[in-house]
Amino acid sequence: IHLTTSNLDLISHSPYYIATDDQLERTMMQVEQQHEMQQQEQEQNETAVAYNPIETLMDQGIAANDIQKLQDAGYHTVESIAHATIRKLADIKGISEAKVTKLKEITKGMVDVGFRTAADALEDRKALVTLTTGSIELDKLLEGGVETGSITEVFGEFRTGKTQLCHTLCVTCQMPVTEGGAEGKAIYIDTEGSFRPKRLQDIAERFGLDPATALENVAYARAQNSEHQMELLKTAAAIMAQDRYTLMVVDSATALFRTDYSGRGELSERQMQLAQFLRQLTRLAEEFGVAVFVTNQVTADPGGMSFAKDSTKPIGGNIMAHACTTRLRLRKGRGENRICTVVDSPMLPEGDAQFAISNSGVCDSTE
């Protein structure tokens, strides 16, 4: 029997039915639980998809083989077509200028790319969630955690906790929203060979998640060179278009560019390719609403003061600085403690926070 508050009222008032207070209380609890489950399912359905799959263009008269060509080029949403330049779309093999013009006209009516009021923008930002880092103090510094829908860069010397933070986020993003997660999966692009699945299992056990399920919810790829790193973004877009992903990690974003392009003679080309990579990351963050979390290496600053506490600077120069929404610097503290400093952010004030590294990922400072 499907129980609702209405038919429960009819049953309880029937002359042929006599229920005890305990029975009525249990029945009412069942009805309330059913109502809560329905509300949760409705909320999940509303937030499951925040983009238009590119297959919807078939209803607008775009041929299936043209859609396949766009997907092969890395375009999997209507938004990606609307945000791409005409020149980029025209470079796709088999897509003529006439088709590009038609695509632009169609997507212009499906995606709002014009002006909006600040009030509308505020409402959109209320839908963004933050991912807990595993440390209370670090979450306070970041006003809740790592923000979705934008790029967060963390840089520092070796053994400052960059990779451990990446591993912790891969697990916390799977947690319920009420516990600091986003109820989604993670993508991990490893360029340094530092990814360790065993650490994910330990972190999952700490947060009460099934280790096997936590590993299944992380898509991992090892980038071999900077060109492969760029290609993996196309694959990542295809994966995110098929399921709910809330985090994308690149550890590290600059390591392969640093080795593939050496010397001043190739510096300009390196920065151009790095800028293209970061532009693609920004596009994925905005289209799919994922938190893009990248790590960055540092180098000695010849122009820095030798007596300064930290005479290093991050790789990538101004191109890296402008592309990332939030920039965090990590440095070593006493023992297993680490110090995080907000270097640049449009929302967060400058400040420091201490956290620690344990066998189960990032945690609160021991002091």
Protein Blocks (a to p, Z undefined) as FASTA:
>chain_A
ZZdfklmmmmmmpckbccdfklmmmmmmmmmmmmmmmmmmmmmmmmmpgcdcfklmmmno
pafklmmmmmmnopabfklmmmpcfklmmmpghiafklmmmmmmmmmmmpccbdcdfklm
mmmmmmpccddehiaklmmmnoopacehiacdddddehiopmmmmmmmmmmmmpcfknop
aopacddddfkopacfklmmmmmmmnopafklmmmmpccdddfbfklmmmmmmmmmmmmm
mmccfbdcdddfklmmmmmpgcjklmmmmmmmmmmmmmmmmmmmmmnopacddddddddd
fkbcfkbmblcdcehijmlmmmpmbdcdddddehjbccdddfbdckbccddddddddfeo
paddfZZ
